Amino acid sequence: MTQNTPETPVPYDQDALGTEKNLAADEASFTRDEKKDLAPPYAQDAFGDEEFAEVKYKTLRWWQCGLLMVAETVSLGVLSLPAAVAGLGFVPAVIILIALGLFATYTGFVIGQFKMRYPHVTNMADAGEVLAGKWGGEIMGVAQMLFFVFVMASHLLTFTVAMNTITNHGTCSIVFGIVGMVVSFILCLPRTLEKMSWLSLVSFISILTAVIVCMVGVGVIKPGTKVEAVVETNLYHGFTAVTNIVFAFCGHAAFFGLAAELKDPRDFPKGLCLLQGIDISLYLIAAVVIYRYGGADVASPALGSAGPIVGKVAYGIALPTILIAGVIYGHVASKYVYIRIFRGTDRMHKRDFVAVGSWVAIALSLWILAWIIASAIPVFSHLLSLITALFASWFTYGLSGIFWLYMNKGLWFSSPRKIALTMVNFLAIAVGATLCGLGLWVSGKALHDNPSSASFSCANNA
């Protein structure tokens, strides 16, 4: 008969074989796991776990993201490029257009790298908080919102110009502005970018068709007198043309918001390549062809140079893109405010009265504000220059350089490749600062020289 011997209790600091445990390491591991469990979901991902959510945000495919980027970038910019070519001359304009386009591709790629490094970043304000703490986030948040609202305003302004052209100033310009605001607000109501992506396809088809119609119209009429490889200009007029080219690539401010709703954020470079391939090609073709036949006096926006009938047709075809591009900016702006209010709560993914009502109130407030700005500064080119100088210069070029330097702190000169990239990103910061400084001077002078521009006027602004 076997006798059962009582088990000897194992000491706390030893395992069953009597080997001492590493308690410090175990406690440290436990502490790390505990901290990880306690970290709120949005600190790791902008929208948290959406498995059982009513409203799911992370549903974008890469081509949908690319189309959204095309829709919010291409629409307004292409309208001013032929006039920019006329202001700079054919050769300098083409060189600057290609160079800034390629540079914008690189800076967009850096934004994608920053998003991958810091997954919780959903907008420029989050990026500013990573760079400079709470105050950095607040400053960038204000700058981002000002930029978005000004771009929304410029699209409302372009809508009034288009409606005045189509209807021969059929009614007060303020009425057209209100109509544009109401339609834009309604289109802005969906809470996810996936639903907006189908609008972006309509926007792209609209602007592509309008540009083709414009090119055919200008080619038939041939209103231009001469085409010059190089023109004599001064700093003021030359840099006004450059700011219009910069504005054509100014979609970067919304990139964080678009990348945040991708199913797989690693697909962001694919969407970026789709955008840049389309916009650089379309910009070059449209600017060169319309300038070739429109000449030195080509209008800005360019659709005004195709003759009265063709101009009206082109503006009518372009109406969807004029509205939808602004709507995408309005959506991203509303999403920033919405996330700022409800981040980390279940309300982000709810469809109850508070969640839906808050989204509607935020969107309506922003579009009313945009309409006020559009009515107060109803001069297209000057508003364009002001936006570019204050915001697009940094969001498109300068800040990406800062992002890269921050991510690679301590490694700037660690290898020949890093040295080259360091120089490129310092150049990005210099380009952003130069565009901002000179652009502010140009736009300030333009507004000073045109004090008679009417605010809240019924006059025809076409």
KEVEXMI-671428 format. One line per 8 residues: number of its first residue (from 0); their letters; for each residue x, y, z of C-alpha. Coordinates in pm, 1 decimal, m for minus. Example, Ala and Ser with C-alpha at 12.3 -4.5 7.8 and 13.67 -1.06 7.14 Angstrom:
<atoms>
0 = as = 1230.0,m450.0,780.0  1367.0,m106.0,714.0
</atoms>
This chain:
<atoms>
0 = mtqntpet = 0.0,0.0,0.0  150.1,324.5,m118.2  164.0,604.4,131.0  62.5,949.3,11.5  316.1,1207.4,107.9  183.6,1560.3,153.1  296.4,1807.7,m116.7  553.1,2053.6,0.6
8 = pvpydqda = 439.4,2407.4,m77.7  659.8,2580.9,m337.1  809.4,2914.1,m222.8  668.6,3223.3,m395.7  1006.1,3315.5,m541.9  1079.5,2965.2,m683.2  922.1,2739.4,m943.1  838.8,2367.7,m895.6
16 = lgteknla = 1202.3,2264.7,m955.2  1332.1,2506.9,m696.9  1475.3,2748.4,m950.9  1448.0,3111.9,m853.6  1210.0,3318.6,m1060.0  1298.6,3654.4,m1207.2  1030.6,3845.6,m1018.8  1141.7,4185.1,m1140.5
24 = adeasftr = 1107.6,4081.2,m1504.1  771.0,3917.2,m1440.3  637.6,4224.3,m1261.1  766.0,4451.5,m1532.7  599.0,4233.4,m1796.2  275.3,4236.2,m1598.3  290.6,4613.7,m1569.0  341.3,4649.2,m1943.4
32 = dekkdlap = 49.8,4417.4,m2018.6  m167.3,4601.3,m1767.8  m83.2,4937.4,m1925.0  m153.7,4798.1,m2269.4  m494.6,4672.6,m2156.3  m575.0,5003.4,m1993.6  m482.3,5207.9,m2303.1  m797.5,5340.8,m2472.5
40 = pyaqdafg = m862.4,5189.4,m2818.7  m835.9,5524.2,m2998.0  m477.0,5566.3,m2875.9  m387.5,5274.1,m3103.8  m643.6,5327.7,m3378.6  m858.1,5627.7,m3463.7  m1190.6,5441.5,m3458.0  m1118.7,5148.3,m3226.7
48 = deefaevk = m1268.0,4801.3,m3267.9  m1553.8,4815.2,m3519.5  m1651.3,4448.1,m3525.4  m1995.1,4507.8,m3373.7  m2028.4,4879.7,m3453.5  m2343.6,5025.1,m3610.8  m2138.9,5274.9,m3812.3  m1812.9,5136.2,m3950.4
56 = yktlrwwq = m1554.8,5383.2,m4078.4  m1258.9,5166.0,m4180.0  m1414.5,5036.8,m4500.9  m1230.4,5220.0,m4781.9  m1046.4,5026.2,m5050.6  m732.1,5183.9,m5194.8  m895.3,5284.5,m5524.8  m1183.3,5449.2,m5339.1
64 = cgllmvae = m930.5,5643.8,m5133.5  m749.7,5738.6,m5454.7  m1071.2,5860.5,m5617.5  m1154.7,6068.7,m5310.0  m808.5,6224.0,m5329.3  m855.9,6294.2,m5700.0  m1198.3,6450.1,m5640.9  m1084.9,6682.6,m5361.0
72 = tvslgvls = m759.1,6782.3,m5535.1  m822.7,6804.0,m5907.9  m1150.0,6996.7,m5924.7  m1066.9,7356.1,m5843.8  m698.2,7357.5,m5932.7  m725.7,7273.1,m6301.1  m944.1,7578.9,m6360.6  m660.1,7821.9,m6289.5
80 = lpaavagl = m363.4,7649.7,m6457.5  m387.9,7786.4,m6814.4  m379.2,8139.7,m6672.1  m75.3,8037.7,m6464.9  98.5,7921.4,m6784.0  14.7,8254.3,m6945.3  161.7,8440.5,m6648.1  489.2,8246.7,m6643.0
88 = gfvpavii = 543.0,8144.8,m7003.4  515.7,7796.0,m7147.9  856.4,7653.5,m7052.4  886.5,7780.1,m6691.7  523.6,7686.4,m6618.3  564.0,7327.7,m6741.6  888.4,7283.7,m6545.2  733.6,7426.0,m6226.0
96 = lialglfa = 415.6,7220.7,m6271.7  603.1,6890.2,m6308.4  851.6,6972.1,m6030.6  585.2,7072.0,m5777.3  374.5,6770.0,m5877.3  659.2,6524.3,m5818.5  752.7,6700.1,m5494.0  388.5,6680.3,m5379.9
104 = tytgfvig = 399.2,6305.7,m5451.2  697.6,6264.2,m5219.5  549.5,6479.9,m4942.8  223.8,6282.5,m4966.0  422.7,5960.4,m4925.8  581.9,6103.1,m4609.9  232.0,6170.1,m4471.5  154.1,5802.1,m4531.6
112 = qfkmryph = 473.5,5702.0,m4346.2  378.0,5925.9,m4053.0  30.9,5769.7,m4040.2  182.3,5419.1,m4028.3  422.7,5521.2,m3751.1  146.0,5682.5,m3543.6  m178.2,5490.3,m3619.0  m395.4,5710.1,m3394.8
120 = vtnmadag = m335.0,6015.8,m3617.0  m660.7,6102.9,m3793.5  m595.3,6463.5,m3894.3  m332.5,6736.3,m3893.8  m422.5,6828.5,m3534.7  m327.4,6479.4,m3414.0  m1.3,6509.6,m3606.8  64.9,6846.6,m3444.7
128 = evlagkwg = 11.5,6690.1,m3102.5  270.0,6421.8,m3184.1  518.1,6690.4,m3288.7  464.8,6951.0,m3018.0  226.4,6824.7,m2752.2  m113.3,6969.7,m2667.6  m40.3,7320.9,m2791.4  91.5,7186.6,m3120.6
136 = geimgvaq = m232.1,6994.3,m3164.8  m447.6,7298.9,m3089.8  m254.4,7525.2,m3328.5  m263.0,7270.5,m3608.6  m630.8,7203.7,m3544.2  m718.1,7571.5,m3585.9  m501.0,7602.6,m3898.9  m653.4,7289.0,m4048.8
144 = mlffvfvm = m1010.0,7405.3,m3986.3  m941.0,7749.7,m4131.1  m795.7,7587.5,m4442.1  m1087.9,7348.9,m4485.7  m1349.0,7622.0,m4440.8  m1168.4,7854.3,m4684.1  m1152.3,7578.7,m4945.7  m1522.2,7507.3,m4892.9
152 = ashlltft = m1584.2,7880.0,m4941.3  m1383.5,7888.9,m5263.2  m1596.3,7605.5,m5404.3  m1915.7,7791.8,m5315.0  m1770.1,8099.1,m5484.7  m1690.8,7900.8,m5798.8  m2046.4,7764.2,m5792.1  m2186.8,8119.1,m5797.7
160 = vamntitn = m1956.3,8209.0,m6089.2  m2075.1,7899.7,m6276.8  m2443.3,7970.4,m6211.9  m2406.0,8334.0,m6313.8  m2238.8,8220.1,m6636.5  m2500.2,7954.0,m6715.6  m2803.0,8174.8,m6639.9  m2663.0,8510.0,m6761.7
168 = hgtcsivf = m2691.8,8633.2,m6402.0  m3045.7,8503.9,m6369.7  m3078.1,8614.0,m6007.7  m2884.3,8761.7,m5716.2  m2542.1,8600.6,m5661.1  m2623.5,8562.0,m5291.8  m2913.6,8331.2,m5386.4  m2680.2,8112.0,m5590.8
176 = givgmvvs = m2441.8,8099.7,m5296.2  m2719.2,7986.2,m5061.5  m2831.5,7718.9,m5310.2  m2474.2,7589.7,m5331.4  m2447.6,7586.6,m4953.0  m2771.3,7389.3,m4909.3  m2681.0,7130.1,m5174.3  m2330.1,7091.5,m5031.4
184 = filclprt = m2468.8,7046.8,m4680.4  m2708.5,6773.2,m4796.2  m2431.1,6587.1,m4980.6  m2216.0,6612.4,m4666.9  m2462.9,6419.5,m4447.2  m2319.4,6062.8,m4485.5  m2082.1,5995.9,m4194.8  m1841.5,5756.3,m4369.8
192 = lekmswls = m1604.1,5824.7,m4657.7  m1698.9,5499.5,m4830.4  m2037.9,5649.0,m4916.4  m1864.3,5967.9,m5031.9  m1634.8,5770.6,m5263.7  m1915.2,5714.8,m5514.5  m1969.6,6088.3,m5529.6  m1597.8,6126.1,m5601.6
200 = lvsfisil = m1633.9,5907.9,m5910.9  m1909.9,6138.4,m6036.9  m1683.8,6435.7,m5959.3  m1393.4,6293.9,m6158.8  m1608.2,6213.4,m6462.9  m1755.9,6564.0,m6438.5  m1426.7,6754.8,m6435.5  m1269.1,6531.4,m6700.3
208 = tavivcmv = m1563.2,6584.0,m6935.1  m1572.8,6957.5,m6866.6  m1201.7,6996.0,m6939.1  m1234.1,6800.2,m7265.7  m1530.7,7015.1,m7372.6  m1334.1,7327.7,m7281.5  m1027.2,7214.1,m7476.0  m1239.3,7137.1,m7784.3
216 = gvgvikpg = m1421.2,7469.3,m7755.2  m1103.4,7671.9,m7719.1  m940.4,7472.4,m7999.5  m1225.6,7550.8,m8237.8  m1258.9,7919.9,m8149.0  m883.7,7985.6,m8104.3  m927.4,8314.8,m7916.5  m557.4,8343.0,m7828.2
224 = tkveavve = m327.1,8586.9,m7999.2  15.5,8441.7,m7922.6  196.6,8173.0,m7727.5  528.1,8256.6,m7562.2  792.1,8015.4,m7433.1  906.1,8276.3,m7180.5  733.0,8599.8,m7079.6  856.9,8913.1,m6914.2
232 = tnlyhgft = 695.5,8945.3,m6576.0  760.4,9077.7,m6227.6  769.9,8906.5,m5889.6  410.4,8993.7,m5811.4  247.9,8854.7,m6127.2  489.7,8563.3,m6156.3  433.2,8446.5,m5802.7  57.0,8483.8,m5836.3
240 = avtnivfa = 78.1,8226.5,m6114.5  296.3,7998.5,m5899.0  44.2,8007.7,m5613.2  m225.0,7885.6,m5853.5  m5.9,7586.9,m5945.0  59.3,7514.3,m5576.1  m313.3,7522.1,m5506.3  m363.5,7254.3,m5772.8
248 = fcghaaff = m176.6,7010.5,m5544.3  m320.4,7123.5,m5212.3  m515.5,6812.5,m5109.8  m260.1,6694.6,m4850.9  m443.4,6844.6,m4553.7  m715.8,6580.0,m4589.5  m479.5,6283.5,m4640.9  m469.8,6176.5,m4275.3
256 = glaaelkd = m849.2,6167.9,m4262.9  m869.0,5960.2,m4580.8  m596.1,5716.7,m4471.6  m769.4,5668.6,m4132.9  m1070.8,5507.7,m4302.7  m877.4,5263.3,m4520.2  m935.7,4893.4,m4456.0  m557.3,4855.6,m4474.8
264 = prdfpkgl = m357.1,5177.3,m4414.9  m63.7,5017.7,m4596.4  m259.5,5073.3,m4920.4  m227.4,5451.9,m4889.5  67.5,5478.1,m5136.5  m146.5,5307.0,m5402.4  m416.5,5570.3,m5366.8  m152.2,5844.0,m5370.3
272 = cllqgidi = m2.5,5711.8,m5695.8  m350.3,5700.7,m5851.8  m402.4,6063.9,m5752.8  m68.3,6196.2,m5871.0  m72.1,6001.2,m6194.8  m410.1,6146.8,m6284.9  m361.1,6503.3,m6164.8  m13.9,6566.8,m6311.5
280 = slyliaav = m119.9,6422.5,m6649.1  m452.7,6607.9,m6657.5  m296.5,6935.3,m6542.9  m25.7,6922.4,m6809.2  m262.2,6834.6,m7093.6  m530.9,7086.4,m6993.4  m291.4,7371.7,m6918.4  m84.1,7327.8,m7234.7
288 = viyrygga = m374.7,7273.6,m7477.2  m594.1,7552.6,m7341.2  m299.3,7795.5,m7327.5  m196.2,7696.8,m7680.9  m532.8,7805.2,m7820.2  m644.7,8049.3,m7548.9  m327.5,8257.3,m7554.3  m200.8,8514.6,m7308.0
296 = dvaspalg = m549.2,8640.8,m7219.2  m690.0,8303.3,m7115.4  m947.2,8334.5,m6837.0  m920.5,8211.2,m6479.0  m1116.2,7984.3,m6426.9  m1026.1,7847.0,m6768.5  m1380.3,7741.1,m6860.6  m1454.4,8106.8,m6931.4
304 = sagpivgk = m1231.3,8107.5,m7242.5  m1429.9,7858.8,m7450.8  m1687.1,8102.8,m7585.3  m2032.4,8185.3,m7443.6  m2216.6,7867.5,m7549.9  m1938.4,7616.1,m7490.5  m1847.6,7795.9,m7167.3  m2202.4,7750.6,m7038.0
312 = vaygialp = m2204.4,7383.1,m7137.0  m1866.0,7324.8,m6973.6  m1971.2,7502.3,m6654.8  m2290.7,7296.0,m6645.1  m2093.6,6973.0,m6679.2  m1847.4,7093.1,m6413.5  m2116.6,7171.0,m6153.8  m2094.3,6825.7,m5987.4
320 = tiliagvi = m1719.0,6849.2,m5938.4  m1738.8,7209.3,m5817.7  m1978.1,7099.2,m5544.0  m1845.7,6751.3,m5462.1  m1482.3,6855.4,m5418.6  m1592.5,7110.7,m5162.3  m1820.4,6851.2,m5000.9  m1525.0,6617.6,m4937.8
328 = yghvasky = m1341.4,6896.9,m4757.7  m1659.2,6971.5,m4565.1  m1690.1,6605.8,m4467.6  m1329.8,6585.8,m4342.4  m1372.6,6912.9,m4151.0  m1694.7,6789.0,m3989.6  m1527.6,6457.4,m3905.1  m1247.9,6642.3,m3720.4
336 = vyirifrg = m1497.6,6826.7,m3499.6  m1707.2,6513.1,m3449.6  m1406.7,6303.4,m3345.4  m1289.1,6585.3,m3121.5  m1622.0,6573.1,m2933.5  m1691.1,6197.8,m2922.7  m1350.0,6033.2,m2947.4  m1317.2,5731.3,m2722.1
344 = tdrmhkrd = m1693.5,5701.2,m2665.5  m1956.6,5465.9,m2807.9  m2124.3,5764.6,m2969.5  m1868.4,5748.5,m3254.0  m2038.3,5436.5,m3389.4  m2402.2,5502.9,m3295.5  m2699.1,5608.6,m3506.7  m2902.5,5757.2,m3222.2
352 = fvavgswv = m3049.3,6106.9,m3205.8  m2749.6,6265.8,m3033.5  m2494.6,6116.2,m3274.3  m2685.9,6198.2,m3592.5  m2803.8,6536.3,m3464.0  m2451.0,6636.2,m3367.4  m2316.8,6544.8,m3711.3  m2592.3,6743.0,m3885.7
360 = aialslwi = m2536.9,7047.4,m3660.4  m2159.3,7042.4,m3713.9  m2189.3,7014.2,m4092.9  m2454.4,7286.9,m4115.1  m2249.4,7527.6,m3900.8  m1937.4,7479.6,m4112.3  m2120.3,7531.5,m4441.8  m2287.6,7849.2,m4313.1
368 = lawiiasa = m1945.6,7978.8,m4211.3  m1803.5,7888.8,m4554.3  m2088.1,8072.8,m4726.9  m2018.5,8386.6,m4521.2  m1651.4,8377.7,m4625.3  m1743.2,8316.9,m4991.3  m1978.8,8614.5,m4985.0  m1727.7,8840.1,m4811.6
376 = ipvfshll = m1438.0,8775.9,m5056.7  m1601.8,8716.7,m5394.4  m1281.5,8748.6,m5606.9  m1175.8,8403.6,m5719.7  m804.1,8454.3,m5789.4  m734.2,8659.5,m5477.1  m912.0,8409.8,m5252.4  m712.4,8135.4,m5422.8
384 = slitalfa = m383.0,8314.0,m5349.1  m478.3,8382.1,m4987.1  m563.2,8016.2,m4924.2  m243.8,7895.0,m5089.0  m20.4,8134.3,m4900.0  m163.3,8073.3,m4555.1  m224.4,7700.9,m4561.9  m147.9,7496.3,m4874.4
392 = swftygls = 220.3,7588.7,m4868.9  268.1,7422.6,m4528.2  17.7,7138.1,m4553.2  144.4,7033.0,m4896.4  519.8,7086.7,m4858.6  657.0,7229.0,m4535.1  492.7,7007.6,m4273.9  587.3,6684.7,m4452.5
400 = gifwlymn = 951.4,6785.1,m4419.7  900.4,6838.4,m4047.1  724.8,6500.3,m4017.9  1017.6,6320.0,m4178.9  1279.1,6497.0,m3966.8  1080.9,6410.5,m3652.6  1046.3,6043.2,m3745.9  1418.0,6018.1,m3825.6
408 = kglwfssp = 1551.1,6225.0,m3535.8  1908.3,6116.8,m3461.5  1945.9,5943.9,m3800.0  1969.2,6245.2,m4031.1  2332.9,6183.4,m4124.9  2361.6,5810.5,m4051.1  2408.7,5708.1,m4416.6  2445.1,5869.2,m4760.4
416 = rkialtmv = 2078.6,5789.3,m4830.7  1967.5,5953.5,m4505.9  2180.1,6259.6,m4580.4  2014.8,6296.2,m4921.2  1666.2,6255.1,m4774.1  1750.0,6502.2,m4497.2  1843.6,6762.1,m4760.2  1522.4,6691.0,m4953.2
424 = nflaiavg = 1308.8,6742.1,m4644.8  1488.0,7059.6,m4541.5  1417.2,7175.4,m4897.1  1048.0,7091.0,m4844.0  1043.3,7314.3,m4534.9  1220.5,7593.6,m4725.9  974.4,7565.5,m5015.9  681.1,7580.7,m4773.9
432 = atlcglgl = 820.1,7886.4,m4595.6  896.9,8066.2,m4924.5  554.8,7995.9,m5071.2  392.7,8113.9,m4747.8  591.3,8436.7,m4715.9  580.7,8553.3,m5077.7  226.5,8425.7,m5120.3  103.9,8635.1,m4828.9
440 = wvsgkalh = 266.8,8941.6,m4982.3  113.3,8872.0,m5324.1  m237.5,8807.2,m5191.6  m217.2,9101.2,m4950.5  m117.3,9335.3,m5233.3  m395.9,9201.5,m5456.0  m659.7,9260.6,m5189.5  m516.6,9606.7,m5120.2
448 = dnpssasf = m520.5,9699.7,m5489.3  m880.9,9583.6,m5533.3  m1067.6,9737.8,m5240.1  m1384.9,9783.0,m5444.4  m1464.7,9410.2,m5442.9  m1820.0,9398.8,m5316.5  m1908.7,9194.0,m5010.2  m2251.1,9027.8,m4983.2
456 = scanna = m2340.7,9171.5,m5322.6  m2604.1,9061.5,m5573.5  m2376.3,9171.5,m5858.0  m2265.5,8937.1,m6134.6  m1924.3,8787.2,m6042.0  m1882.9,8577.4,m6357.9
</atoms>
